[in-house]
């Protein structure tokens, strides 16, 4: 094989990888932004930034992707790590006396079918959960992953995920008890 043919082969392979990754981004973008928004409890712009950074990191790390794993699982692990990085940076900014979120969570995104007031209350309740509990709750109940998938994604044992999930549900029920009472009163 000539050097020219080898170069053409590499360019064609690179183009195919870029095309497949662009298709992956198109398929997963909306879900990634939604997951980021739920994990960071922030505004839509921050969620977009977190998701975009996760896609960039995934693209740069394609060479480290193992073919025995699902690409979506691999990507969502990157997204989860990027959300954690974002939350750490936000905590540092708060401690230093500036930055976003000093007055509470900024929930700029509301699902179209949801009552804005209720969505804000739920978002604030999620924000008050410890990070581990919030991650597990979002992955299992909002992203509809199994407990085993959430365990694999977060790097926690299945029992730990179940424990975090139980504690998160208990805290959310207590935090949103008045909302449940209102809903039951309407029936």
C-alpha positions in Angstrom: 0.0 0.0 0.0 1.3 3.4 -0.9 1.7 6.3 1.5 -1.0 8.2 -0.4 -3.5 5.3 -0.1 -2.7 4.9 3.6 -3.4 8.6 4.2 -6.6 8.5 2.2 -7.7 5.5 4.3 -7.0 7.3 7.5 -8.9 10.4 6.4 -11.9 8.3 5.4 -11.8 6.4 8.7 -11.6 9.8 10.6 -14.5 11.1 8.6 -16.6 8.1 9.4 -15.8 8.4 13.2 -16.7 12.1 13.1 -20.0 11.3 11.3 -20.9 8.6 13.8 -20.1 10.8 16.7 -22.2 13.7 15.3 -25.1 11.2 15.0 -24.5 10.2 18.6 -24.6 13.8 19.7 -27.8 14.4 17.8 -29.4 11.4 19.4 -28.3 12.1 23.0 -28.1 15.9 23.1 -31.5 16.6 24.6 -31.3 13.8 27.2 -27.8 14.9 28.1 -28.9 18.5 28.7 -31.9 17.3 30.7 -29.7 15.1 32.9 -27.1 17.9 33.4 -29.9 20.3 34.4 -31.3 17.8 37.0 -27.8 17.0 38.3 -26.6 20.5 38.8 -29.9 22.1 39.8 -28.9 25.1 37.7 -30.2 27.1 34.9 -30.6 25.9 31.3 -27.4 27.7 30.1 -25.3 26.0 32.8 -26.8 22.6 31.8 -26.0 23.3 28.1 -22.4 24.1 29.1 -22.0 21.0 31.2 -23.5 18.8 28.4 -21.4 20.5 25.7 -18.2 20.1 27.8 -19.1 16.4 28.3 -19.5 15.9 24.5 -16.1 17.6 23.9 -14.4 15.4 26.5 -16.0 12.3 25.0 -14.9 13.2 21.5 -11.3 13.9 22.7 -11.4 10.6 24.6 -12.7 8.4 21.7 -9.4 6.6 21.6 -9.9 5.4 25.2 -13.4 4.0 24.5 -13.6 0.3 25.0 -15.7 -1.5 22.4 -17.0 -3.9 25.0 -19.0 -1.1 26.6 -22.1 0.8 25.4 -21.1 4.2 24.1 -24.0 5.8 25.8 -23.0 4.4 29.2 -19.5 5.6 28.7 -20.7 9.1 27.7 -23.1 9.4 30.6 -20.3 8.6 33.0 -18.3 11.5 31.4 -21.4 13.7 31.8 -21.8 12.7 35.4 -18.1 13.6 36.1 -18.5 16.9 34.3 -21.6 17.7 36.4 -19.6 16.9 39.6 -16.8 19.2 38.4 -19.3 22.0 37.8 -20.8 21.6 41.3 -17.3 21.7 42.9 -16.5 24.9 41.0 -19.8 26.4 42.1 -19.2 25.5 45.7 -15.7 27.1 45.6 -17.2 30.3 44.1 -19.8 30.5 46.8 -17.1 30.0 49.5 -15.1 32.8 48.0 -18.0 35.2 48.2 -19.2 35.4 44.7 -20.6 33.5 41.7 -23.9 32.0 40.8 -26.5 30.5 43.1 -26.0 32.6 46.2 -29.7 33.2 46.4 -30.7 29.5 45.8 -31.0 27.4 42.7 -31.7 29.2 39.5 -34.2 27.0 37.7 -34.5 28.6 34.3 -35.8 25.5 32.6 -39.3 24.2 33.3 -40.7 21.2 31.4 -43.6 22.6 29.2 -46.3 20.3 30.7 -45.3 21.1 34.3 -46.8 23.7 36.7 -43.9 26.2 37.0 -44.4 26.7 40.8 -44.4 22.9 41.4 -41.4 22.4 39.1 -39.5 25.1 41.0 -40.4 23.4 44.4 -39.3 20.0 43.1 -36.1 21.5 41.7 -35.3 23.2 45.0 -36.0 20.0 46.9 -33.6 18.1 44.6 -31.0 20.8 45.1 -31.2 20.3 48.9 -30.4 16.6 48.6 -26.8 15.6 49.2 -25.0 15.1 45.8 -24.9 11.3 45.9 -28.5 11.0 46.7 -29.5 13.5 44.0 -27.4 11.7 41.4 -28.9 8.3 42.2 -32.5 9.7 42.3 -32.0 11.5 38.9 -30.5 8.5 37.2 -33.1 6.0 38.5 -36.3 8.0 38.6 -35.8 10.7 36.0 -33.5 9.0 33.5 -35.2 5.6 34.1 -32.0 3.6 34.6 -32.0 0.4 36.6 -30.4 0.4 40.0 -27.6 -1.8 38.6 -27.0 0.7 35.7 -26.9 3.6 38.1 -24.4 1.7 40.3 -22.2 1.0 37.2 -22.4 4.6 36.1 -21.7 6.2 39.5 -19.1 3.6 40.5 -21.0 2.7 43.7 -22.2 -0.7 44.9 -25.8 -1.7 44.2 -26.5 -1.7 47.9 -25.2 1.8 48.3 -27.3 3.0 45.4 -30.4 1.5 47.0 -29.6 3.2 50.3 -29.0 6.6 48.6 -32.3 6.1 46.7 -34.2 5.2 49.8 -32.8 8.3 51.7 -33.5 10.6 48.7 -37.1 9.4 48.5 -37.6 9.8 52.2 -36.1 13.4 52.2 -38.2 14.4 49.1 -41.4 13.0 50.6 -40.8 15.0 53.8 -39.7 18.1 51.9 -42.8 18.0 49.6 -45.3 16.7 52.1 -47.4 19.9 51.8 -47.6 19.4 48.0 -48.8 15.9 48.4 -51.5 17.0 50.9 -52.6 19.7 48.4 -52.9 17.1 45.6 -54.8 14.7 47.8 -57.2 17.4 48.8 -58.0 18.1 45.2 -59.1 14.6 44.5 
